[in-house]
Amino acid sequence: MHDPTTIGRLYGRRQSHRLRAGQEALVEDLLPRLSVPEAGPLDAASLFGRAIDPGAPLELEIGFGGGEHLAAQAAARPDTGFIGCEPFLNGVVQALAHVRDGALANVRLHMGDALTVLERLPDASLRRVYLLHPDPWPKARHAKRRMVNPGPLDRIAAKLVPGGEFRLGTDDPTYCRWSMMVMDSRRDFAWTAQGPRDFLERPTDWPETRYERKARRHGHEVWYFTYRRV
């Protein structure tokens, strides 16, 4: 999705099918109210006002797909503020429907590059960062576009509180091996797994995504990684 050497550059499609009238209404009416401000520094107070504790750490999902994981996490913890970033318009529309249907006051959305949001947040302001089933960019010449690379990981590490979590899920074997290699080389993250079950079975507080369901329908194995900021 991203080239870590070119902050703000996005690859891939921004929209697939045309929106229906109800979906267009969500984009016109609800998205402006939930959108992350386009400029200036960001924090809990500027994003959520009195909806959550302004001193509480936030959580951010990079590439939230259809928003089902983001919405489920937000519904489970209404006192926590969640930021979702997704450049794909159809995914944003699905997330808007989840927010509307769940009456979620603790979600803000950014239709664009997550790295531009990360750079505007204060250091040590995030409790969790989620990267679930990202585009694997399987060709070797495209490896630099993967989010699991030194540039983006440096940014994520800076924004996580000590002890905060970086959660990564993938069903792509190449991305799995690549991520393990890259993360093993870092000293600012510690892998929390104590045994195979910890990365072969989805944790109870990790809602399933549609991408995961699709992967399992195709017989793919899914891996779940949790890294703690140290």
The 8 nearest C-alpha neighbors of each residue, nearest first, counted from 0:
[[1, 10, 9, 144, 134, 145, 11, 146],
 [2, 0, 144, 9, 3, 145, 146, 8],
 [1, 3, 144, 5, 4, 143, 8, 145],
 [4, 2, 150, 5, 151, 1, 6, 144],
 [3, 5, 2, 6, 150, 143, 144, 1],
 [6, 4, 2, 3, 8, 7, 1, 9],
 [7, 5, 8, 3, 4, 114, 2, 115],
 [6, 8, 112, 115, 5, 9, 114, 1],
 [9, 7, 6, 5, 1, 2, 10, 112],
 [10, 8, 1, 0, 7, 112, 11, 2],
 [9, 11, 0, 1, 8, 12, 2, 144],
 [10, 12, 13, 9, 0, 87, 86, 14],
 [11, 13, 14, 87, 10, 15, 86, 9],
 [12, 14, 87, 88, 86, 11, 15, 89],
 [15, 13, 88, 87, 12, 89, 16, 17],
 [14, 16, 17, 89, 13, 12, 88, 87],
 [17, 15, 18, 14, 89, 19, 88, 13],
 [18, 16, 19, 15, 14, 89, 23, 22],
 [19, 17, 22, 23, 16, 20, 89, 21],
 [18, 20, 22, 21, 23, 17, 24, 16],
 [19, 21, 23, 22, 24, 18, 25, 17],
 [22, 20, 24, 23, 19, 25, 18, 26],
 [21, 23, 25, 19, 24, 20, 18, 92],
 [22, 24, 20, 26, 25, 21, 18, 19],
 [25, 23, 27, 21, 22, 26, 28, 20],
 [24, 26, 29, 22, 28, 23, 27, 30],
 [27, 25, 30, 23, 24, 28, 29, 22],
 [26, 28, 24, 25, 23, 29, 30, 31],
 [29, 27, 25, 26, 24, 30, 31, 32],
 [30, 28, 25, 32, 31, 26, 27, 33],
 [29, 31, 26, 33, 32, 34, 28, 27],
 [32, 30, 34, 33, 29, 28, 27, 26],
 [33, 31, 30, 29, 34, 28, 107, 35],
 [34, 32, 107, 30, 31, 108, 29, 35],
 [35, 33, 108, 31, 109, 107, 30, 32],
 [34, 36, 109, 108, 107, 37, 33, 46],
 [37, 35, 38, 34, 39, 46, 41, 109],
 [36, 38, 35, 39, 34, 109, 116, 40],
 [39, 37, 36, 40, 119, 41, 35, 116],
 [38, 40, 41, 119, 37, 36, 120, 45],
 [41, 39, 119, 120, 42, 38, 121, 45],
 [42, 40, 120, 119, 45, 39, 46, 43],
 [41, 43, 45, 44, 120, 46, 40, 121],
 [42, 44, 53, 46, 45, 47, 57, 54],
 [43, 45, 48, 53, 47, 46, 42, 49],
 [46, 44, 42, 43, 48, 47, 41, 40],
 [45, 47, 43, 44, 48, 42, 41, 35],
 [48, 46, 44, 50, 43, 45, 49, 51],
 [47, 49, 44, 50, 45, 46, 51, 43],
 [48, 50, 51, 47, 52, 44, 53, 43],
 [49, 51, 47, 48, 104, 105, 52, 78],
 [52, 50, 78, 49, 53, 79, 47, 80],
 [51, 53, 55, 54, 49, 78, 50, 43],
 [54, 52, 44, 43, 55, 51, 49, 48],
 [55, 53, 52, 56, 43, 44, 51, 42],
 [54, 56, 52, 53, 57, 79, 43, 51],
 [57, 55, 125, 124, 126, 54, 58, 79],
 [56, 58, 125, 80, 126, 81, 124, 79],
 [59, 57, 127, 81, 125, 126, 128, 82],
 [60, 58, 82, 128, 81, 83, 129, 127],
 [59, 61, 129, 83, 128, 63, 130, 84],
 [62, 60, 84, 130, 63, 113, 129, 83],
 [61, 63, 85, 84, 64, 60, 130, 133],
 [62, 64, 66, 85, 61, 60, 65, 83],
 [65, 63, 90, 66, 62, 85, 91, 87],
 [64, 66, 90, 93, 94, 67, 63, 91],
 [65, 67, 94, 69, 63, 64, 68, 70],
 [66, 68, 70, 69, 65, 71, 208, 94],
 [69, 67, 71, 206, 70, 66, 208, 72],
 [68, 70, 66, 72, 67, 71, 73, 63],
 [71, 69, 73, 67, 72, 68, 66, 74],
 [72, 70, 74, 68, 73, 69, 67, 75],
 [71, 73, 75, 69, 70, 74, 68, 76],
 [74, 72, 70, 76, 71, 75, 77, 69],
 [73, 75, 71, 72, 76, 77, 70, 103],
 [74, 76, 72, 73, 71, 77, 70, 78],
 [77, 75, 73, 78, 74, 79, 72, 80],
 [78, 76, 79, 74, 73, 105, 75, 80],
 [77, 79, 51, 76, 80, 52, 105, 50],
 [80, 78, 77, 76, 57, 51, 81, 105],
 [79, 81, 105, 57, 106, 58, 51, 78],
 [82, 80, 106, 58, 59, 57, 105, 107],
 [81, 83, 59, 107, 108, 106, 58, 60],
 [82, 84, 108, 60, 59, 109, 63, 107],
 [83, 85, 109, 61, 113, 62, 110, 108],
 [84, 86, 62, 110, 87, 111, 63, 109],
 [85, 87, 111, 110, 13, 88, 112, 84],
 [86, 88, 13, 90, 85, 14, 89, 91],
 [89, 87, 91, 14, 90, 13, 92, 86],
 [88, 90, 92, 91, 87, 14, 93, 15],
 [91, 89, 65, 93, 64, 92, 88, 87],
 [90, 92, 88, 94, 89, 93, 95, 87],
 [91, 93, 95, 89, 90, 94, 88, 22],
 [92, 94, 90, 96, 65, 95, 91, 66],
 [95, 93, 66, 91, 97, 96, 92, 65],
 [94, 96, 92, 98, 93, 97, 99, 91],
 [95, 97, 99, 93, 94, 98, 100, 92],
 [98, 96, 94, 100, 95, 99, 101, 70],
 [97, 99, 95, 103, 101, 96, 100, 102],
 [100, 98, 96, 102, 97, 101, 95, 103],
 [99, 101, 97, 98, 102, 96, 103, 95],
 [100, 102, 98, 103, 99, 97, 74, 70],
 [103, 101, 99, 100, 98, 104, 97, 74],
 [104, 102, 98, 101, 105, 106, 74, 99],
 [103, 105, 106, 102, 50, 77, 98, 47],
 [104, 106, 80, 103, 81, 77, 73, 79],
 [107, 105, 81, 82, 104, 80, 103, 108],
 [106, 108, 33, 82, 34, 35, 81, 83],
 [109, 107, 83, 34, 82, 35, 33, 84],
 [108, 110, 84, 35, 34, 111, 83, 85],
 [111, 109, 86, 85, 84, 108, 91, 87],
 [110, 112, 86, 85, 109, 84, 113, 87],
 [111, 113, 114, 115, 7, 86, 9, 84],
 [112, 114, 116, 84, 115, 61, 117, 111],
 [115, 113, 117, 116, 112, 118, 7, 6],
 [114, 116, 118, 113, 117, 112, 7, 119],
 [117, 115, 113, 114, 119, 118, 120, 112],
 [118, 116, 114, 120, 119, 115, 113, 154],
 [117, 119, 115, 116, 120, 114, 154, 121],
 [120, 118, 40, 116, 117, 41, 121, 115],
 [119, 121, 41, 117, 118, 42, 40, 122],
 [122, 120, 124, 123, 158, 119, 42, 41],
 [121, 123, 158, 157, 124, 120, 159, 160],
 [122, 124, 160, 158, 159, 125, 157, 121],
 [125, 123, 56, 122, 121, 158, 159, 160],
 [126, 124, 57, 159, 56, 58, 127, 158],
 [125, 127, 163, 56, 58, 57, 159, 160],
 [128, 126, 164, 58, 125, 163, 165, 59],
 [127, 129, 165, 59, 60, 58, 166, 164],
 [130, 128, 60, 166, 61, 165, 131, 167],
 [131, 129, 167, 61, 166, 60, 133, 168],
 [132, 130, 168, 167, 133, 129, 169, 63],
 [131, 133, 169, 168, 134, 130, 210, 170],
 [134, 132, 131, 135, 130, 62, 169, 0],
 [133, 135, 136, 0, 132, 145, 137, 146],
 [136, 134, 137, 174, 133, 145, 171, 173],
 [135, 137, 134, 141, 138, 142, 145, 144],
 [138, 136, 135, 139, 173, 141, 142, 174],
 [139, 137, 141, 140, 136, 142, 135, 173],
 [138, 140, 142, 141, 137, 136, 143, 173],
 [139, 141, 138, 142, 143, 137, 136, 144],
 [140, 142, 139, 138, 143, 144, 136, 137],
 [143, 141, 139, 144, 145, 140, 136, 138],
 [142, 144, 141, 145, 2, 3, 148, 140],
 [143, 145, 2, 1, 142, 141, 0, 3],
 [146, 144, 147, 143, 142, 1, 148, 0],
 [145, 147, 148, 151, 1, 144, 0, 3],
 [148, 146, 145, 178, 152, 151, 149, 181],
 [147, 149, 146, 150, 151, 152, 145, 3],
 [148, 150, 152, 151, 153, 147, 3, 181],
 [151, 149, 3, 153, 152, 148, 154, 4],
 [150, 152, 154, 153, 149, 3, 148, 146],
 [153, 151, 155, 149, 154, 150, 156, 148],
 [154, 152, 156, 150, 151, 155, 149, 157],
 [153, 155, 151, 157, 152, 156, 158, 150],
 [154, 156, 152, 158, 157, 153, 151, 159],
 [157, 155, 153, 159, 154, 158, 152, 228],
 [158, 156, 154, 155, 122, 159, 153, 123],
 [157, 159, 122, 123, 155, 156, 124, 125],
 [160, 158, 125, 123, 156, 163, 157, 126],
 [159, 161, 123, 163, 125, 126, 162, 124],
 [162, 160, 163, 228, 229, 159, 123, 227],
 [161, 163, 228, 227, 160, 229, 164, 159],
 [164, 162, 126, 160, 228, 161, 159, 227],
 [165, 163, 227, 127, 226, 166, 228, 128],
 [164, 166, 128, 226, 127, 225, 129, 227],
 [167, 165, 225, 129, 224, 130, 164, 128],
 [166, 168, 130, 224, 131, 223, 129, 225],
 [167, 169, 131, 223, 132, 222, 224, 130],
 [170, 168, 132, 171, 222, 221, 131, 175],
 [169, 171, 221, 220, 222, 219, 172, 214],
 [170, 172, 174, 169, 173, 175, 135, 221],
 [173, 171, 175, 174, 176, 170, 169, 177],
 [174, 172, 176, 175, 171, 177, 137, 135],
 [173, 175, 177, 171, 172, 176, 135, 178],
 [174, 176, 172, 178, 173, 177, 171, 179],
 [177, 175, 179, 173, 178, 174, 172, 180],
 [178, 176, 174, 180, 175, 179, 173, 181],
 [179, 177, 181, 175, 180, 176, 182, 174],
 [178, 180, 176, 182, 177, 181, 183, 175],
 [179, 181, 177, 183, 178, 182, 176, 184],
 [182, 180, 178, 184, 183, 179, 177, 148],
 [181, 183, 179, 184, 185, 180, 178, 188],
 [184, 182, 180, 181, 185, 179, 186, 190],
 [183, 185, 182, 181, 180, 186, 179, 188],
 [186, 184, 182, 183, 187, 188, 181, 189],
 [185, 187, 188, 184, 189, 229, 183, 182],
 [186, 188, 229, 185, 228, 189, 156, 227],
 [189, 187, 228, 227, 186, 229, 226, 185],
 [188, 190, 227, 226, 191, 228, 229, 187],
 [191, 189, 226, 192, 225, 227, 188, 224],
 [190, 192, 226, 225, 189, 193, 227, 224],
 [193, 191, 197, 194, 190, 198, 225, 195],
 [194, 192, 191, 197, 195, 196, 190, 198],
 [193, 195, 196, 192, 197, 198, 199, 191],
 [196, 194, 197, 198, 199, 193, 192, 200],
 [197, 195, 199, 200, 198, 194, 192, 193],
 [198, 196, 192, 195, 194, 199, 200, 193],
 [197, 199, 223, 222, 196, 224, 200, 195],
 [198, 200, 196, 222, 197, 195, 223, 221],
 [201, 199, 196, 198, 197, 202, 223, 222],
 [200, 202, 223, 205, 203, 199, 198, 197],
 [203, 201, 205, 204, 200, 197, 223, 206],
 [202, 204, 205, 201, 206, 200, 207, 197],
 [203, 205, 202, 206, 72, 201, 75, 207],
 [204, 206, 202, 203, 201, 207, 68, 72],
 [207, 205, 68, 204, 208, 71, 72, 203],
 [206, 208, 211, 205, 68, 209, 212, 67],
 [209, 207, 211, 210, 68, 67, 212, 206],
 [208, 210, 212, 211, 213, 207, 65, 67],
 [211, 209, 213, 208, 212, 214, 132, 64],
 [210, 212, 214, 208, 209, 213, 215, 207],
 [213, 211, 209, 215, 214, 210, 216, 208],
 [212, 214, 210, 216, 211, 215, 209, 217],
 [215, 213, 211, 219, 217, 212, 216, 210],
 [214, 216, 218, 219, 212, 217, 213, 211],
 [217, 215, 213, 218, 214, 212, 219, 211],
 [218, 216, 214, 215, 219, 213, 212, 220],
 [219, 217, 215, 216, 214, 220, 213, 221],
 [220, 218, 215, 214, 217, 170, 221, 216],
 [219, 221, 170, 218, 222, 215, 214, 199],
 [222, 220, 170, 169, 219, 199, 223, 168],
 [221, 223, 199, 198, 169, 168, 170, 224],
 [224, 222, 198, 168, 167, 201, 199, 221],
 [225, 223, 167, 198, 166, 168, 226, 222],
 [224, 226, 166, 165, 191, 190, 167, 164],
 [227, 225, 190, 165, 189, 164, 188, 191],
 [226, 228, 164, 189, 188, 162, 163, 229],
 [227, 229, 188, 162, 163, 161, 187, 164],
 [228, 187, 188, 161, 162, 227, 189, 186]]
